Amino acid sequence: MTINELGKALTAIETVLAEGERTHAPGAWLENAPENHARRAARHLAQLEAGDRSEDHLTHALCRLALAVEVRERRRERRGR
């Protein structure tokens, strides 16, 4: 599988991230530790499993995991790893 085969998923992620830009302060996501993003992703997955349909929990979880990886990698880069 290539990134090009994930068009629908990437569009859904883009939509959720754009929503986040409207509802959160710029760069606020960088202040959260990767573990915090992962916990929030887990909560979204639990809500999905419980049948909550109030928002797209699967895409929100995926976004949180992507944010966790991005923060982790940026921190590693700053430490010279």
C-alpha positions in Angstrom: 0.0 0.0 0.0 1.2 3.5 -0.8 0.2 6.9 0.6 -1.6 7.5 -2.7 -4.1 4.7 -1.9 -5.3 6.5 1.3 -7.0 9.4 -0.4 -10.3 9.1 1.4 -8.6 8.6 4.8 -6.3 11.6 4.2 -9.2 13.8 3.2 -11.0 12.9 6.4 -7.9 13.7 8.4 -7.5 17.0 6.6 -11.1 17.9 7.5 -10.7 17.1 11.2 -7.4 19.0 11.4 -9.0 22.0 9.7 -11.7 21.9 12.3 -9.1 21.8 15.0 -7.4 24.9 13.6 -10.7 26.7 14.1 -11.3 25.5 17.6 -7.8 25.5 19.2 -5.1 28.0 19.6 -2.4 27.9 16.9 0.3 25.4 17.8 -1.5 24.2 21.0 -1.1 20.6 19.8 2.7 20.9 20.0 2.4 21.6 23.8 0.9 18.2 24.4 3.2 15.2 25.1 2.9 12.3 22.7 1.4 10.3 25.5 -1.3 12.8 26.0 -2.3 12.6 22.3 -2.3 8.8 22.5 -4.6 8.9 25.6 -7.0 11.1 23.8 -6.9 8.8 20.8 -7.7 5.9 23.1 -10.7 7.8 24.4 -12.0 8.4 20.9 -11.6 4.7 20.2 -13.5 3.8 23.3 -16.3 6.2 22.4 -16.4 4.7 18.9 -16.6 1.2 20.4 -19.4 2.3 22.8 -21.4 3.4 19.8 -21.2 7.2 20.3 -22.0 8.9 17.0 -21.5 12.5 18.2 -18.4 12.9 16.0 -16.1 10.9 13.7 -14.2 9.3 16.5 -12.2 7.0 14.2 -10.7 9.9 12.3 -10.2 12.0 15.5 -8.3 9.0 17.0 -6.2 8.8 13.8 -5.4 12.5 13.9 -4.4 12.3 17.6 -2.0 9.4 16.8 -0.5 11.4 13.9 0.0 14.4 16.2 1.6 12.1 18.8 4.1 10.8 16.2 4.8 14.3 14.9 5.5 15.7 18.4 7.7 12.7 19.2 9.7 13.1 16.0 10.2 16.8 16.5 11.3 16.3 20.0 13.8 13.6 18.9 15.1 15.9 16.2 15.7 18.7 18.8 17.6 16.3 21.0 19.7 15.3 18.0 18.4 11.7 17.5 
